[in-house]
Amino acid sequence: MLSWLSNVVSYISSGVVAIFKVFQFTSDKSKRRVRASSEMVCVGSSKTNKVVIVGDRAVGKSTFMNYLRNNICNTPIQTIGYDFWIDKNYLNPYAKLFVFYWDSGIGRTDGTTDISSSPYGTMLDNDFFILIYDATWNSFVTEKYVHAWLEILCRRKNTKVIIVGLRRRDQAQKQIHGFSQPKHSPQYKNVITSCICDISVTEQASRVINYIKIICKNECFEMNY
């Protein structure tokens, strides 16, 4: 009996030691350092690794999702219901960090900010979002639109948002209007970054997409620890 119990304790102890060998963190989160190990571990859960793509109808959410997949399309795409894609590329050779990108074909109803009764209501239980807007809108319309969405998304204090202005290929002849992030609004403290993704210029779009993927990987990693 004692021999069996000793074997169990030894097995559990060796498992705990193996886990702590994988990563070593400093006590100060802002100065966190990771020590690589030869072992690989799966990091996180479907909730903490979920990035929800939001925005009104026809702004290009599904087009953006397909670019994340490296599936380039020349015509606008419409999503009926939901779509998701799992990015299985590793953040580094030692940590398996899968990022779940979720897209819904549903936007705000008639431009209102009350979407609690829509399927977005359940998606808003998450903390990480990519907000898509049409980069060809004028600055006034864009600021009003972004502000309305941030009112919804930032109801959770730990929310993180990436704002992406999208110009689709069918809009190549339309002018891009920049969006400057107002500093006076407290909601914008939840915004990680804002950028323009011009899909009509393939090289530029690829750089922006890769940049966003790296941010999502890093932020999801941070949210797990």
N, C-alpha and C positions, 0 to 999 in steps of 0.2 A: 504493500500500500504506500509506504513512504517512498519507495523507489519510483513508483508511478507518479506520485505527486511532485517529486523532484524533477522528473522529466518534463512535466507540464510547465513548471515554473521556469525551467531552463529554456523551453521553447518560446514562451512569452517574452522573456528577457531578451533573447537574441533577436526577436522581431522588433522590439522597441529600439534596440541599439541600431538595427539596420535602418530604421526610419530616420533616426537622428544623424546617421552618416550621410544621408542624401543632401540635406541643407543645413547650413550653420548660419544663424542670424545674430546680429548684434542686438543689444537690448533697445537701442534707439532706432525706431522704425524709419526715421528720415535718413539714417546712415546705414541702412540694411545692406549687408553683403551676403552673397550666396557663394558657398564653396561647393564646387562641382564634385560629384562622385561618379564612379564608373557604373553605378546602378541607375535605372530609369524608373520614374514613378509617374503615376497619373494624378494630375493636380486638379482639384476643384469638382464642382457639380454642375448639373445642367442649369441650375438657377443662377449661380454666381458667374457662370461663363456665358450667359445669354445676353446678346446684344439685339435689342428690338429696333427695327427700322420703322420710323413713324413719319407721318406727313399727310396732307390732304390728298384727295384723289387726283390722279393725272400729273403729279409733280415729278414722277420718275423713280419711285421707290423700287419697283420691280426691275426696271432697267439697271439701277444701281446694284441691286442684288445679283443680277446676272454678270455684271462686271466683277463683282467680288469672286464669282465662280470662274472668272476668265472665259465667260461665254458671251462673246461680243455680238450684239444684234444691231442691225441698222434701223429697225422700226420700233416704235414704242410697244411695250409689253403690258398686258393687263393681267392682274392677279385676281382670281376668283377664290375667295376664302383665304387660305394661308399658304405660305411657302417658307421653307427653311433650308439652310445650308450649313454644314459643319466643316469648319476649317481645321483640318487635322495636321497642318504643318506645325512643327515644333517651334516654340519660342527660343529654345536652345537645345543642344544635343542631350541634355540630361533631364528635362522635364517635359512630359507629354501634356500639353495644355490645349484642349480642344475648345474652340470658340463656336457657339451656336448663334447664327444670325437668323432672326425671325422677321418675316415681312407679312403684312396684312393688306388686303385690298380695300380696307375700310379707312376712311378719313373722318374728319369732323363733319357732323351733320349741319349743312347749310352755314358752314363757317363758324359755328358756335364753339364754345370751349367746354361744354358739358358733354362728355363722351362716356360717362360712367356706365350707361346702360348698353353701350356697344361692346363688341368683343375686345376692343382696346382696353376696356375696364380691367380685365384680368391681366393683360399684358403690362399694365402700368404698375403691377406689383413688383416689377423688376426695377433695377437701379441704373441700368446702362442703356442709353439710347443713341441712335443716329437720326437726327432730324433732317429731312430732305425738303428743300424748297426749290422753286424754279429760278435759276440764275438770270433769266431774262426779264423777271419782274423789275419794276422800278424800286428804288431804295425805300420809299415810303411804304409801299405794299409789303415788301419783304420784312421790314422792321415790325410792322403791325402783326404779320403772320407769325414771325418767330416769337414775339412777345406773348402772343396768345397760346402758343404751344408750350412755351416754358412755364406759363402759369399752371398748365396741366402736369407737366413732367416733374416739376420741382416741388410738388407737394410732399415728396419724400426727401428728407434732409440730406440723404447720402447719394442723391441722384447725380449721375455724370452724363453729360450730353456732348456729342460731336455734331456741329452744324455744317451741312454740306449743301452748297448751291450747285445744282446740276443743270448743264445744258446738253440736251440730247442731240443726236446726229441730225434729226429732222428739224432742229432749231439752229442749224449752223449759220444761217443768214441773219439771225437775231443778235442784237448786241447784249453783252454781259454787263450787268450792273453790280458793282461791288456792294458788299454789306459790311458796314463797320459796327463792331460790337459796342453798344452803349455802356459806359462805365458806371453810370449813375444808378442803374437798376440792380438790386441785390440778387435777382434771379440769375444774372449772368456769371455769378461766381461759380455756378455749377457747370459752366461750359468749359470743356477741356480745350477745344480749339474750333475755329471755323475756317472753312476753305472752299474753293471753287473747283469743281470737277467738270472739266470741259470734255465731254465724250466725243465731240466732233474732232478733237485733236488727240489721236490715239496715244502718243508718247506722254503727253501731259496727263491724260487720264490714268495711265498705268502708274505713273509716279505717285499721284494722289491716292489711288487705290492701295498701293503698297504701303504708303505712309499711314493710312487709316488702319490697315490690318495690323501694323506694328503697334500702333497706339492701343488698339483693342486687346491685343495679346498682353501688353504690359499692364493695362488697367485691370484686366481680368485676373492676372497674376497677383496684383496688389490686393484685389478684393478677396482673394482666397487666404491671405495671410494678414 
